[in-house]
């Protein structure tokens, strides 16, 4: 222990040296373990060991007699020499600079000066009393050369880092700012030692800040998600002041001879020290991070109320609105998984000012989705960018390109169980500050609450849809129950009309040779044609009634080997009574001679084909009227392809198409995109789906692009035998 009469500055100086040594060794080990293969981590660890050994020698020197202190001080300078060159080596690796000539020259100089330091008095001649210190080194004749060497490599490295800082952006810029500030504190503090060497009475009080330099520097290397640098510096300053008092005052009392009082104070201050430190630290952080804590509180409150919103679209819009305005970021987006499209589609977006044009979807197999699914952690753009540069990772490079297309700074995944359900993309903060660990903690809570809210909203929508489907199913079941009775009544009317029309025709034909005027002959001929049409419609009406019965009874009745071209021809003949077929071009892209028959109900398939022709015609006429394209030719292409026991029948039109927001609603009963409710009931596609999928065991798929056209793909089983 120090002798009686030791000064307060010596006590603080000695304690600071011990703290610096301990933290240097510990942090060097932590940084090395963090990534043993990264040359930046390795070079920092080497520098940290030299700093730790320098500090340990400084601590022991203050506790030793003159002879031992001289040896220790020479070893102290030996480590100081290698601190300078290891710092330059660290700087080259940090900034990815490949200039090794100066490094090799510096290593040679370090070896020569180091050997001179520990074996000769050319650098340190002796240890003598100096101002407030019991022992202080007296410089030798080559000490100025050491100073030049140390200053050159130290401050040249510092200038390189400053230039790198000015050229960097985002997270990299913040990291280099930490390092630069740390180095400034460390070297400025350490430089106060040199005044006493030349008998200038400037106490080396700055040396106690060297350990803060080690802390900040290690933090910058280990953490890419950096906290506010003001917090780092204020926490360090508070730690220095509190513990300088906690350790220094009892040490001072002990030095002046009051051992019992010093012992009691050491116990009291040692117990109270942590509480004092954490109290002051919390108050300081509350002041410095007041704005950050404000928006974090807002986000917590918003996340708590999300579960009350049942409408998914409103929920997503609320999330991006709160994020953008509470955090004051440039924009925010949320992509939600669409099971049908196997994509994450843009559910909502909010830009702080102006209009934003962001990509509409992310593929399920995208590298970004795979990375989020595997890691389940938020992605900070600058952090991933730095890692990509450090490790030359192709996957990270692809992820960078995707995030850049969003202009994103942070990506937060939303999981329900183990499934990635949504992705939140957040732009840069308008203040230019980085997203911190505290932010990520809040976003983690927000992500969990968002997952629950999305699940609730989806469940509510599914229940609503299920209720609607049950309601429509009940209506259809009622129609089915009524069909038997109605068909009997309708058929009776058809038979009556048929008999009346037949009798009228017989009467006309029996009397058509009787003398009558030309005018009367013309009237009789017209009546004959009219009653013939009545008879034809009676027959067709009867077939429709039978088709309705077969539709409501999904069994095998009425199912035969059906010729596709024949069904299409019959459907087209029926459609001619509703649409003007001369206004569109119909292309048959198949060979009727080689197409196998399908197993189906002729009348039901005729109804399906009729609806598809009718829908295609309406879509093409709508485009023709809205787009006013002079060269536009309405065209319907029908393709028939064979695949694995099924026939794929494709109806492709070049009509108005379907908007993306309407695509998922088309097969819902009573939903129509036709301009007039008189033109469509909204049951056509619903009936098509039920006939093809439930009655025939096939599938229906729609592919459509707005203002380009629509493909309806039917997949029906081929008849066997």
HUGIJO-V152268 format. One record per residue. RES is the residue in one letter. PSI is psi in whole degrees, -180 to 180 (* if undefined). Layout:
((RES:PSI) (RES:PSI))
This chain:
((X:155) (X:151) (X:165) (X:141) (X:3) (X:139) (X:162) (X:-40) (X:-34) (X:-39) (X:-49) (X:-42) (X:-44) (X:-44) (X:-43) (X:-38) (X:-41) (X:-44) (X:-44) (X:-43) (X:-47) (X:-49) (X:-31) (X:-46) (X:-46) (X:-48) (X:-32) (X:-42) (X:-44) (X:-45) (X:-40) (X:-45) (X:-33) (X:-40) (X:97) (X:-16) (X:-11) (X:123) (X:-27) (X:-47) (X:-41) (X:-47) (X:-35) (X:-42) (X:-41) (X:-47) (X:-41) (X:-35) (X:-42) (X:-40) (X:-43) (X:-44) (X:-40) (X:-46) (X:-38) (X:-43) (X:-38) (X:-42) (X:-49) (X:-32) (X:-38) (X:-19) (X:1) (X:166) (X:175) (X:-47) (X:-49) (X:-37) (X:-36) (X:-46) (X:-46) (X:-38) (X:-35) (X:-40) (X:-34) (X:-46) (X:-31) (X:-47) (X:-35) (X:-40) (X:-44) (X:-18) (X:-43) (X:-49) (X:-33) (X:-30) (X:-40) (X:-41) (X:-43) (X:-42) (X:-44) (X:-43) (X:-39) (X:-41) (X:5) (X:44) (X:131) (X:76) (X:93) (X:-12) (X:-48) (X:-35) (X:-45) (X:-44) (X:-42) (X:-39) (X:-41) (X:-46) (X:-40) (X:-41) (X:-44) (X:-50) (X:-37) (X:-44) (X:-40) (X:-35) (X:-44) (X:-13) (X:-8) (X:164) (X:16) (X:-27) (X:-51) (X:116) (X:-46) (X:175) (X:123) (X:158) (X:140) (X:109) (X:-113) (X:-1) (X:140) (X:-40) (X:135) (X:141) (X:142) (X:125) (X:149) (X:-174) (X:-21) (X:12) (X:-33) (X:-35) (X:-42) (X:-44) (X:-43) (X:-47) (X:-50) (X:-46) (X:-40) (X:-55) (X:-34) (X:-51) (X:-23) (X:-43) (X:-41) (X:-40) (X:-35) (X:-43) (X:-38) (X:-42) (X:-40) (X:-39) (X:-44) (X:-29) (X:-18) (X:166) (X:163) (X:-136) (X:-38) (X:-41) (X:-42) (X:-40) (X:-47) (X:-30) (X:-42) (X:-49) (X:-43) (X:-45) (X:-42) (X:-45) (X:-39) (X:-45) (X:-46) (X:-50) (X:-35) (X:-42) (X:-45) (X:-29) (X:-19) (X:-12) (X:-28) (X:-21) (X:-43) (X:-26) (X:-30) (X:28) (X:33) (X:124) (X:70) (X:104) (X:143) (X:49) (X:-25) (X:-17) (X:-25) (X:-15) (X:-4) (X:-37) (X:-26) (X:-32) (X:-42) (X:-43) (X:-51) (X:-40) (X:-45) (X:-39) (X:-41) (X:-33) (X:-45) (X:-42) (X:126) (X:-21) (X:90) (X:144) (X:171) (X:129) (X:-27) (X:-36) (X:-43) (X:-46) (X:-43) (X:-40) (X:-40) (X:-46) (X:-42) (X:-42) (X:-45) (X:-50) (X:-48) (X:-49) (X:-22) (X:-39) (X:-45) (X:-44) (X:-36) (X:-41) (X:-47) (X:-37) (X:-40) (X:-43) (X:-40) (X:-40) (X:-30) (X:2) (X:-8) (X:78) (X:-44) (X:-45) (X:-41) (X:-40) (X:-45) (X:-44) (X:-38) (X:-41) (X:-47) (X:-49) (X:-37) (X:-36) (X:-42) (X:-24) (X:-53) (X:-38) (X:-41) (X:-46) (X:-49) (X:-33) (X:-51) (X:-40) (X:-44) (X:-43) (X:-41) (X:-44) (X:-38) (X:-38) (X:-46) (X:-34) (X:28) (X:-47) (X:-42) (X:-44) (X:-32) (X:-50) (X:-26) (X:-38) (X:-42) (X:-43) (X:-40) (X:-43) (X:-40) (X:-41) (X:-32) (X:-28) (X:1) (X:-36) (X:-17) (X:-15) (X:120) (X:-25) (X:120) (X:-43) (X:-43) (X:-38) (X:-48) (X:-41) (X:-40) (X:-40) (X:-50) (X:-32) (X:-47) (X:-45) (X:-48) (X:-43) (X:-34) (X:-45) (X:-14) (X:59) (X:164) (X:-41) (X:164) (X:148) (X:153) (X:125) (X:135) (X:144) (X:132) (X:111) (X:-39) (X:-43) (X:-12) (X:43) (X:162) (X:110) (X:151) (X:112) (X:-35) (X:154) (X:153) (X:124) (X:136) (X:-41) (X:144) (X:-173) (X:139) (X:141) (X:103) (X:156) (X:144) (X:-24) (X:158) (X:127) (X:147) (X:-32) (X:13) (X:143) (X:-34) (X:-45) (X:-44) (X:-42) (X:-45) (X:-41) (X:-37) (X:-40) (X:-31) (X:24) (X:156) (X:154) (X:122) (X:124) (X:-51) (X:-32) (X:-46) (X:-38) (X:-43) (X:-42) (X:-36) (X:-41) (X:-38) (X:-40) (X:-2) (X:48) (X:120) (X:-39) (X:-44) (X:-35) (X:-41) (X:-39) (X:-40) (X:-43) (X:-40) (X:-48) (X:-35) (X:-35) (X:-23) (X:-10) (X:39) (X:153) (X:-21) (X:136) (X:123) (X:120) (X:148) (X:118) (X:140) (X:114) (X:-120) (X:7) (X:130) (X:108) (X:-36) (X:162) (X:124) (X:129) (X:126) (X:135) (X:-172) (X:151) (X:140) (X:-26) (X:-14) (X:-4) (X:162) (X:161) (X:130) (X:174) (X:-38) (X:-42) (X:-47) (X:-34) (X:-43) (X:-42) (X:-31) (X:-45) (X:-44) (X:-41) (X:-43) (X:-45) (X:-38) (X:-41) (X:-46) (X:-42) (X:-41) (X:-42) (X:-42) (X:-45) (X:-41) (X:-42) (X:-43) (X:-43) (X:-41) (X:-42) (X:-40) (X:-44) (X:-42) (X:-41) (X:-44) (X:-42) (X:-40) (X:-39) (X:-45) (X:-37) (X:-38) (X:-40) (X:-42) (X:-37) (X:-38) (X:-42) (X:-41) (X:-42) (X:-37) (X:-17) (X:-42) (X:-50) (X:-43) (X:-40) (X:-38) (X:-46) (X:-43) (X:-43) (X:-38) (X:-43) (X:-41) (X:-42) (X:-43) (X:-47) (X:-37) (X:-45) (X:-44) (X:-46) (X:-40) (X:-46) (X:-43) (X:-41) (X:-43) (X:-44) (X:-44) (X:-42) (X:-34) (X:-30) (X:8) (X:-16) (X:-5) (X:150) (X:132) (X:163) (X:163) (X:-38) (X:-42) (X:-38) (X:-40) (X:-39) (X:-43) (X:-39) (X:-40) (X:-40) (X:-38) (X:-44) (X:-39) (X:-46) (X:-30) (X:-41) (X:-36) (X:-45) (X:-43) (X:-43) (X:-32) (X:-44) (X:-47) (X:-40) (X:-41) (X:-39) (X:-38) (X:-41) (X:-43) (X:-37) (X:-39) (X:-42) (X:-42) (X:-32) (X:-42) (X:-17) (X:102) (X:5) (X:-163) (X:-9) (X:130) (X:2) (X:122) (X:-178) (X:117) (X:136) (X:119) (X:-49) (X:-36) (X:-42) (X:-43) (X:-41) (X:-42) (X:-40) (X:-39) (X:-39) (X:-40) (X:-36) (X:-25) (X:-23) (X:-14) (X:-38) (X:164) (X:94) (X:-18) (X:-9) (X:-3) (X:157) (X:129) (X:123) (X:124) (X:100) (X:62) (X:163) (X:108) (X:-26) (X:-26) (X:4) (X:122) (X:158) (X:157) (X:156) (X:117) (X:178) (X:117) (X:-48) (X:-43) (X:-42) (X:-34) (X:-40) (X:-41) (X:-51) (X:-39) (X:-47) (X:-39) (X:-41) (X:-45) (X:-46) (X:-43) (X:-42) (X:-49) (X:-41) (X:-40) (X:-38) (X:-35) (X:-42) (X:-41) (X:-40) (X:-36) (X:-43) (X:-27) (X:46) (X:120) (X:-37) (X:4) (X:130) (X:108) (X:125) (X:131) (X:121) (X:131) (X:121) (X:146) (X:122) (X:145) (X:136) (X:115) (X:57) (X:6) (X:159) (X:132) (X:120) (X:120) (X:124) (X:114) (X:120) (X:161) (X:43) (X:-156) (X:-25) (X:-173) (X:135) (X:149) (X:-37) (X:-17) (X:-11) (X:-42) (X:-7) (X:-7) (X:-34) (X:7) (X:135) (X:138) (X:10) (X:129) (X:147) (X:2) (X:146) (X:-33) (X:135) (X:-21) (X:-23) (X:-23) (X:139) (X:-15) (X:9) (X:-13) (X:-56) (X:-33) (X:-44) (X:-41) (X:-47) (X:-43) (X:-42) (X:-48) (X:-47) (X:-45) (X:-43) (X:-33) (X:-4) (X:29) (X:-162) (X:155) (X:131) (X:139) (X:135) (X:123) (X:146) (X:131) (X:133) (X:14) (X:-34) (X:-179) (X:142) (X:127) (X:118) (X:117) (X:136) (X:112) (X:146) (X:142) (X:141) (X:137) (X:134) (X:*))
